[in-house]
Amino acid sequence: MSFFISSAMAQTAEGAGAPPAGFDAMSLIFLVGFVVIFYLMIWRPQAKRAKEHKNLLNSLSTGDEVVTNGGILGKVKKVTDEFIVLEVSEGQELKFQKGAVVAALPKGTLKAI
């Protein structure tokens, strides 16, 4: 029955002081490379988009033409800290959270549609 159990081989004393077999300078270079790629491809563009969106929301004023994340086009009638009121057609006003605004449109876009 001993052929089912393999014999354990002990490590020799001369290899006891060596660093682990998987760690070397190349591993450190790959780790740093992954961090740099993560920063350049994911973190930095996302932070840039968030900054642009924040600037857009802070620059909203009465009379701006905007599009919401639901695809609703409207003209800004009133701006508060958290909400904006959009006029989507003559006499029809809707209240949205500021964060729902995705983009500002050039002046005259609503009349052209």
C-alpha positions as CSV (number, residue, x, y, z in Angstrom):
1,M,0.0,0.0,0.0
2,S,2.9,2.4,0.3
3,F,2.9,3.0,-3.5
4,F,-0.2,5.3,-3.0
5,I,1.8,7.6,-0.7
6,S,4.8,9.5,-2.1
7,S,7.8,10.0,0.0
8,A,8.4,13.6,1.3
9,M,11.8,15.0,0.4
10,A,13.3,17.5,2.9
11,Q,15.1,20.6,1.7
12,T,18.8,20.5,2.0
13,A,20.6,22.9,4.3
14,E,22.4,24.8,1.5
15,G,19.2,26.2,0.0
16,A,17.8,27.4,3.3
17,G,19.3,30.9,3.1
18,A,18.3,31.6,-0.4
19,P,15.3,33.9,-1.1
20,P,12.0,32.3,-2.3
21,A,12.2,30.9,-5.8
22,G,9.5,33.1,-7.3
23,F,10.8,36.5,-6.2
24,D,13.3,38.4,-8.3
25,A,13.7,41.8,-9.9
26,M,11.6,40.9,-12.9
27,S,8.6,40.3,-10.7
28,L,9.0,43.8,-9.2
29,I,9.3,45.3,-12.7
30,F,6.0,43.5,-13.8
31,L,4.2,44.7,-10.7
32,V,5.3,48.4,-11.3
33,G,4.3,48.0,-15.0
34,F,0.8,46.8,-14.0
35,V,0.4,49.8,-11.7
36,V,1.5,52.2,-14.4
37,I,-0.8,50.7,-17.0
38,F,-3.7,50.7,-14.5
39,Y,-3.1,54.4,-13.7
40,L,-2.8,55.5,-17.4
41,M,-5.7,53.4,-18.8
42,I,-8.3,53.5,-16.0
43,W,-7.7,55.9,-13.2
44,R,-6.5,59.0,-15.1
45,P,-9.2,59.1,-17.8
46,Q,-12.0,58.5,-15.2
47,A,-10.7,61.3,-13.0
48,K,-10.6,63.6,-16.1
49,R,-14.2,62.8,-17.1
50,A,-15.4,63.4,-13.5
51,K,-13.6,66.7,-13.4
52,E,-15.2,67.8,-16.7
53,H,-18.7,66.8,-15.6
54,K,-18.2,68.6,-12.3
55,N,-17.2,71.8,-14.2
56,L,-20.2,71.4,-16.5
57,L,-22.6,71.2,-13.5
58,N,-21.0,74.2,-11.8
59,S,-21.2,76.3,-15.0
60,L,-24.9,75.7,-15.6
61,S,-26.9,78.9,-15.8
62,T,-30.4,80.0,-16.9
63,G,-30.8,79.9,-20.6
64,D,-28.4,77.0,-21.3
65,E,-29.6,74.2,-23.5
66,V,-28.8,70.8,-22.0
67,V,-29.4,67.0,-22.5
68,T,-30.1,64.7,-19.6
69,N,-29.0,61.1,-19.1
70,G,-32.5,60.1,-20.1
71,G,-32.2,61.8,-23.5
72,I,-34.5,64.7,-22.6
73,L,-33.5,68.0,-24.2
74,G,-34.4,71.3,-22.5
75,K,-33.6,74.8,-21.7
76,V,-32.5,75.6,-18.1
77,K,-35.1,77.9,-16.4
78,K,-33.9,77.7,-12.8
79,V,-30.7,76.4,-11.1
80,T,-30.4,75.6,-7.4
81,D,-27.7,73.7,-5.5
82,E,-29.1,70.2,-6.1
83,F,-31.8,70.6,-8.8
84,I,-32.5,72.4,-12.1
85,V,-35.8,73.1,-13.8
86,L,-35.8,72.5,-17.6
87,E,-38.4,73.8,-20.0
88,V,-38.8,70.9,-22.5
89,S,-41.6,72.6,-24.5
90,E,-43.7,75.8,-24.3
91,G,-45.1,75.8,-20.8
92,Q,-43.8,72.3,-19.8
93,E,-41.2,72.4,-17.1
94,L,-39.5,69.4,-15.5
95,K,-37.4,69.2,-12.4
96,F,-34.2,67.2,-12.5
97,Q,-31.2,66.6,-10.2
98,K,-28.1,68.4,-11.5
99,G,-26.2,65.1,-11.8
100,A,-28.7,64.0,-14.5
101,V,-27.3,66.6,-17.0
102,V,-24.9,64.9,-19.4
103,A,-24.0,67.6,-21.8
104,A,-24.5,71.3,-22.7
105,L,-25.7,72.0,-26.2
106,P,-24.8,74.9,-28.4
107,K,-27.3,77.8,-28.4
108,G,-30.1,77.4,-30.8
109,T,-30.0,73.6,-30.9
110,L,-33.6,73.2,-29.6
111,K,-35.0,75.5,-32.3
112,A,-33.2,73.6,-35.0
113,I,-34.7,70.3,-34.0
